[in-house]
Amino acid sequence: MKACKVCEEIKAANDFYAHGGLICKKCAGKQSVERRKKDPRQLEKIKTYAKEYKQRAEVKEKSRERDRIRTEVRKNNQEWKNRRKELTRVKRQNPEYVLHVREKNKQWEKNNPEKVYEKTRRYQALKAKAMPKWLTKEQRRQILVTYILAKKLEKTTGIKYHVDHIEPLQGKNSCGLHVPWNLRAIPALENRRKSNKQAMG
């Protein structure tokens, strides 16, 4: 409890402003109104400040809303990507789905021979550029051995085999070389799943 300097009334602490003034809130408000009446410029200044404050608050609110929407969109996109990835993984474990995709791809290749040819030639050109000139005859022979091994495994197991580049020739983050230590014989299905991603482990 303390006394107001203006009205001299004893009032509770919460009737005064927190900065510890000796004038109660009611008297301070009256003094403020009187000052504004005496000086119109001060009233105009307060109105201008209030308007600017409101505009700044609206801008901040819009910015917070935009950030909230962006976060929500990113979250939804990531959830959808994860869900689609999981669905694809489950589908690929289904032999019927794998056969369906294989038949569909064969049909597409049959209907678009020029695109298949262009893709093959592009890959061959890429592979030629990725083969360093400094490779020795022995290293070139090792490359051939890897392709022969893939064919032998194909005949032995009855499963289609591909020669895979461990570090892809045209990866998302890096490009590998067409060299013996970057090649391995793996099942064609595994190679298609790997696509242009780097082999794990």
N, C-alpha and C positions, 0 to 999 in steps of 0.2 A: 504494500500500500504506500502511495505517496501523493503529495499535493501537486495540483496543476499550477503552473506559474501564472496563468492568465485568469482562469475562473476560480482558482484557489480551493477547488473541491478536492477532497481526499478520494482517490480512485484506485482501483486494482491495477496491478502491473501490466495486465494485458490490454488496458485502456490507453497505454502509451506505446510509442513505436520502439522497436527493438534496439535502435541505436542509442537509447538511453536519454532522450530529450526530456526536458522538464515541462513540456506542453502536451496535454492530452490530445488524442486523435481528433476529437470533436472540435476543439479550439484550433488545432493546426489546420483542419479543413476550412474553418471559417476564415482564418487569416489568408489562406491560399485564394479563396474566392474574392476577398477584398482586394488583394494584390492584383488579381487579374482584371477586376473592374477599374482600378486606377490606371493600369498600364495595358491597353489593348494589344500592344505588340507581344507582350508575354503570353497572352491568350492565344494569339496567332501562332506563336512559337510552339506552344504546347499542342495545338491542333496539328501542326505540321509534323511534330515529333510522333504524335499518336498515329497519324496516317502512315508515316514511314515505317514505324514499328509494326503496324498491321501488315504492310506490304512485305516486310522482311519475314514476318511470321508465316505468311501465306507461301512465300518462296521456299522456306525451310520445310513446311508441311508437304508441299508438292514434291520436293526433293526426297523427303523421307518416304513418300508414297511410291515414287519411281523406284527407289532402292528396294522397297519391300516387294514390288511387282517383279523386278528383275531377279531378286533372290528366289521368289516363288517359281518363276519361269525356269530358272536354272535347275532348281530342285526337281520340278516336274519333268524337265528334259532328261536329267540324269536318271531319274526313276524309270522313265520310259526306255531309255537306252539299256539300262540294266535288265529290265523286264524282257525287252526284245532279244537281248543277248542270251538270257536264260532260255527263252522259248526256242531260239535257234539251236542252242546246245542240246536241248531235249529232242528236238526234231532230228538232229543229225545222228542221234543214237537209235533212231528208228530205221531199220533196214528198208522198209517200204518207202519212206521219205527219200532216203539216199538213192534208191533205184529210180524214183520219180524224177528227182533232180537230174540224175545222170541221163535219163531218156529225154528230158526236156532240153538239156544242153546239146545232146546229139542232134535233136531236131533243129535247134537253132543253128548249129554249125552247118547242117545240111541246107538250110534255107538261106544262110549268109556266108557262102564260101569265100567271097571277096574280103569280108571282114576277118575271117579266120586266117586267110593268107596274109593280110596286112599285119595282123597281130603277130603271126609267126615270124615274118620278115623283120618286124620291129624288134622282137626279142632276140633274134639271131644277130642283128646289128649291135644291139646293146651288149650281148655276150661277147661279140668280137672286140668291142671297145674295152670291155672289162678284163680281157685277157692280156696281161702285161707282156711286152716284147722280151723282157729279161728272163722269161721262163726257160729252163733247160729242156733238152730232149727227154730226159728222164721224168721231169715233172709233167710234161705234156703226155707222156706215156701213162703216167699215174691217173691223169684225167680220163683217158680212154679206158683204163682198167675199171674205174668207178662206173662208167656207162655199161661195160661188159658185165660187171657184177649185178647191176640193176636188172639186166635182161636174164641173167642166170636165176636170180631170186624169183623173177616173174614166172619162169618155166617151172621152177621147183615148187613154189607155193600156189601157183594158179592165181595169184593176186597181182594186179597192175602195180608196177614200181616206177617211181620217178627219181631222177638225180636232182637233189635239192641243194640250193645254195644256203648254207647255214646263216651267213650274213647276206641278205637279199641284194641282188644287183641294183634294184631300184626300191630301197626301203623308205619308210616314212622319215626316219631320222638320219640314216647313213646308207652308204652304198658299198657292197662288198665286191670282191674280185672273182673272176673265173679261174681259180687256182685249186690245186689238189686238196689243200688243207681246208678249203671252204666248201667242199663237195661231200655229199653222202647219199647213199641209196636208201630211200624210205618209201613206204606204201603211198600210192598216188592219192588216196583219200586223206592221209595225214598231211601230205604236201599241199593239197587244196585248202585244207583247214588252216594251215599255217599262213598261206597267201604270201604277202610281202613283209611279214613280221619276222623279227630275228628269232632264231631257235632258242628255246629256254634250256638252261643246263648245258 
